[in-house]
């Protein structure tokens, strides 16, 4: 599982010309799944996200968590994060988990974040979504379950 996390002042998902969901200060998460990912990995990734301290405190240090700033989460499925660009100029998506399996893990991941006490808004898995954000910083992290040993 990979997550591209962006600290945002606000973010939204529009589907078919209408805002589907939106948040104010918090995280925009672009979540992607690969073959071999499972619920245990999703739980560990959700816990990692929940404990990050990337918001600035009064001294300008990244000491505050999402809980500390009463932030929200906008979680969007983004299978293209696992695109393979090693050969040629056209991305290969063979490393991306099949949609039926990835949908279940995406839902599980979001439920885990909710169970951890966060306000979580989502996109719609597989929909043509327009994602808009105001990045704060910009502050962007890539969180890779394999790099973390999950």
matplotlib code that plots the C-alpha trace (Angstrom):
import matplotlib.pyplot as plt

x = [0.0, 1.2, -0.3, 0.5, -0.3, -0.7, -1.3, -4.1, -5.9, -8.9, -9.7, -12.7, -13.8, -16.2, -18.0, -20.3, -20.0, -21.1, -19.0, -19.2, -17.1, -14.9, -12.7, -11.0, -7.6, -6.2, -4.9, -5.7, -4.7, -4.3, -4.4, -3.2, -3.1, -0.9, -1.0, -0.3, -1.8, -4.3, -6.3, -3.3, -1.2, -4.2, -4.5, -0.8, -0.9, -3.9, -2.2, 1.0, -1.1, -2.9, 0.3, 2.1, 3.2, 3.6, 1.7, 3.6, 3.5, 3.9, 7.7, 7.5, 8.4, 6.5, 5.2, 1.4, -0.7, -4.0, -5.8, -4.0, -5.2, -8.7, -8.1, -10.1, -9.2, -10.2, -9.3, -9.2, -8.5, -5.7, -4.6, -2.2, 0.3, 1.4, 2.0, 5.2, 7.2, 10.4, 10.0, 8.6, 6.5, 3.1, 2.5, 1.8, -0.8, 0.0, 1.3, -2.1, -4.5, -7.7, -10.5, -12.8, -10.1, -8.8, -12.3, -12.6, -9.2, -10.0, -13.2, -11.4, -8.6, -11.2, -13.2, -10.0, -9.3, -12.8, -12.4, -9.2, -11.4, -11.0, -13.5, -13.0, -14.6, -14.0, -14.2, -15.9, -13.7, -13.3, -15.3, -14.0, -13.2, -11.9, -9.8, -9.1, -6.9, -5.0, -1.8, -0.4, 3.3, 3.3, 3.8, 3.7, 4.8, 4.8, 4.2, 5.0, 4.1, 7.0, 9.5, 8.0, 8.4, 4.6]
y = [0.0, 3.5, 6.8, 10.2, 12.5, 16.2, 18.6, 20.9, 24.0, 22.6, 19.9, 18.6, 15.9, 16.8, 14.1, 14.9, 18.6, 18.5, 18.6, 15.1, 15.7, 18.4, 19.1, 22.0, 21.7, 18.2, 15.5, 14.7, 11.0, 9.4, 5.7, 2.9, -0.8, -3.5, -7.3, -8.8, -5.9, -7.0, -5.7, -6.0, -3.7, -1.2, -1.1, -0.4, 2.3, 3.9, 3.8, 5.4, 8.2, 8.8, 9.3, 11.5, 14.9, 17.2, 20.3, 23.3, 24.2, 27.7, 27.4, 26.4, 22.8, 19.8, 18.5, 18.5, 15.6, 15.7, 15.2, 18.2, 20.5, 18.9, 18.1, 16.1, 13.5, 13.4, 9.9, 9.3, 6.0, 6.5, 3.2, 5.0, 5.5, 1.9, 2.6, 1.1, 3.4, 1.2, 0.6, 2.7, 5.9, 4.3, 3.4, -0.3, -1.0, -4.7, -3.9, -2.3, -4.5, -5.6, -3.1, -5.6, -6.4, -2.8, -1.5, -3.7, -2.6, 1.1, 0.8, -1.1, 1.5, 4.4, 2.5, 2.0, 5.7, 6.4, 3.8, 5.7, 8.8, 10.8, 12.6, 10.9, 12.0, 10.0, 10.0, 7.2, 4.3, 4.1, 7.3, 10.2, 12.5, 16.1, 16.7, 20.3, 21.3, 24.1, 22.6, 23.9, 24.4, 22.5, 19.6, 16.2, 12.8, 9.4, 6.5, 3.1, 0.0, -2.0, 0.7, 0.6, -3.2, -3.8]
z = [0.0, -0.8, 0.4, -0.9, 2.0, 1.5, 4.4, 3.2, 4.3, 2.4, -0.2, -2.1, -4.5, -7.3, -9.3, -12.3, -11.6, -8.0, -4.8, -3.4, -0.2, 1.2, 4.3, 5.9, 7.6, 7.5, 5.2, 1.6, 1.3, -2.1, -1.4, -3.7, -3.3, -4.8, -5.0, -1.6, 0.4, 3.1, 6.1, 8.4, 6.2, 6.0, 9.8, 10.2, 7.6, 9.2, 12.5, 11.0, 9.4, 12.7, 14.7, 12.3, 13.8, 10.8, 11.8, 13.1, 16.8, 18.2, 17.8, 14.1, 14.8, 13.4, 16.7, 16.3, 15.1, 13.2, 16.5, 18.0, 15.2, 15.1, 11.4, 9.0, 6.3, 2.7, 1.4, -2.3, -4.1, -6.7, -8.3, -10.7, -7.8, -8.5, -12.2, -13.6, -15.8, -16.1, -19.8, -22.5, -22.1, -21.4, -17.8, -17.0, -14.3, -13.7, -10.1, -9.2, -7.2, -9.1, -8.4, -6.6, -4.1, -3.8, -3.1, -0.1, 1.3, 0.6, 2.6, 5.4, 5.5, 5.8, 8.4, 10.4, 10.3, 11.5, 14.3, 15.3, 15.9, 12.7, 10.6, 7.2, 3.9, 0.8, -3.0, -4.9, -5.8, -9.6, -10.3, -12.5, -9.7, -9.8, -6.7, -5.6, -2.8, -1.2, 0.0, 3.2, 2.8, 0.5, 2.7, 0.9, 2.1, 0.4, 2.8, 1.5, 3.5, 2.0, 3.0, 6.5, 6.7, 6.9]

ax = plt.figure().add_subplot(projection="3d")
ax.plot(x, y, z, "-o")
ax.set_aspect("equal")
plt.show()
